[in-house]
Amino acid sequence: MQFKQQYEAIKAFSEDIYHHPELGYKETRTKQQILAYLKRVNPAIQIEEFSLTGFKTSLGSKEKDLHIAFIAELDAVYAPTHMYADKHTGAAHNCGHYTQVAIALALYQYLFSTKAHKELDFRLSFVFVPAEEYLDLAYRDKLIEEGKISHHGGKPEAMKLGVFDDIDLSICVHAIGGEFSKRTVEINCDLAGFLYKKYAFQGKATHAGFDPFSAKNAYHMSTLFNTAIGLGRQQLKESEHVRINPIIMQSDMSTNVIPNHIVVGTDLRTKSVTYLKEVAKKLDDAAKGSAIALQGNVTIDTQMGYLPFKQDRYLSTFAEEAFHENDEIEELFNDNFISAAGDIGDLSFMMPCIQIGYSGFTGTIHGDDFIDIDPAFIYEIFPRFLAQTLNKMSGSIDKSKLYKRSYKDYKKLIESIIHP
């Protein structure tokens, strides 16, 4: 009954966030709106703030033996052609994060208002995390230079700040891309990991008509590099779902001067860390060889994107049990892999994590027409299903099946990927 009673308020809140998208580490209005809603539900609420716009609040005693995080992501995507994009910033909520926030509020309001959280044998923290989308990097680089953050992604930054140090496992939710004829949830959908690489080709500029003979054409080096990537795809394992998308990032060319500087950027996605390293070396060798072949040079810059995400199969069993006892949700998707990535992969290195998908949208995820079309499912039925999942977990989680690694362990792994 509680989910029905709060449905209209949750729906209105979500629509407000949808129409006021903000990019990562800039979600100031979004944060204010969430805090205002939470304080109306619980005037005595305690808030722990972190990394510019992130915050955390908890239900349940610190004395409880198990601590679970429920995570919601605050940021939008940069998509200036989206039908409801912010005209000034280009931000648009075409990844569904606005619904994550509303779902978290629906769950919090239910647990607090009904006092149902007192029946759980674990403490539950709601963690609202900024900057999941890997974009607006110039702004984030500036924040890093100013010492305001250390990571482009919000979850690694929260990990560094100790936000998850006292948490044993984490639950996230995410919109499923595509349209579904039946109300659907998804479990065990693994994600790729990725690197962000830049190749700066250096040549020698000369007059293109008078003296092309002594030139060293950086644009041709980049073209040869792209050709090498294309031919090399035959050698990449299909099972690793490799994705490479090279683009020209910087150039300063005119038709009468042989170009001497071109920067090619690409992300590199694979299913595993081991293969990520292997393909990165192949790309680096192709870039070096292309430069040498045309008597130029290349400098290589590698940034870590996000780690691959393998969902914790043990924790997913509780969501699966809840589904089979639920008569409102018709379909369950299980054990898929997609080459999208998320910083939930980084958090899953530190602790067991699951990300439960939910349908209810139309348009292409990250596309110009993405919007929800089944709000009753997203804001009432699905949060009720999550409450059922939490009830299944209560008193049943075997702590011997959980694991915990430190931020120091995480940094060591990242260094081994960037500097093999």
Secondary structure, DSSP 8 states (H G I E B T S, - for coil): -HHHHHHHHHHHHHHHHHTS---TT--HHHHHHHHHHHHHH-TT---EEETTTEEEEEES-TTSSEEEEEEEE---EE-TTSTT--TTT-EE--SSHHHHHHHHHHHHHHHHHS-GGGGSSEEEEEEEE---S---HHHHHHHHHTTS-S-SSHHHHHHHTTTTTT-SEEEEEEE-SS--SS-EEEE--EE-EEEEEEEEEE-B--BTTT--TT-B-HHHHHHHHHHHHHHHGGGS-GGGT-EE--EEEEE--BTTB---EEEEEEEEEESSHHHHHHHHHHHHHHHHHHHHHTT-EEEEEEEEEE--B---HHHHHHHHHHHHT-SS--EEEES-EES---THHHHHHHS-EEEEEE--EES-TTSTT-EES-HHIIIIIHHHHHHHHHHHHTTT--GGG-----HHHHHHHHHHHH--
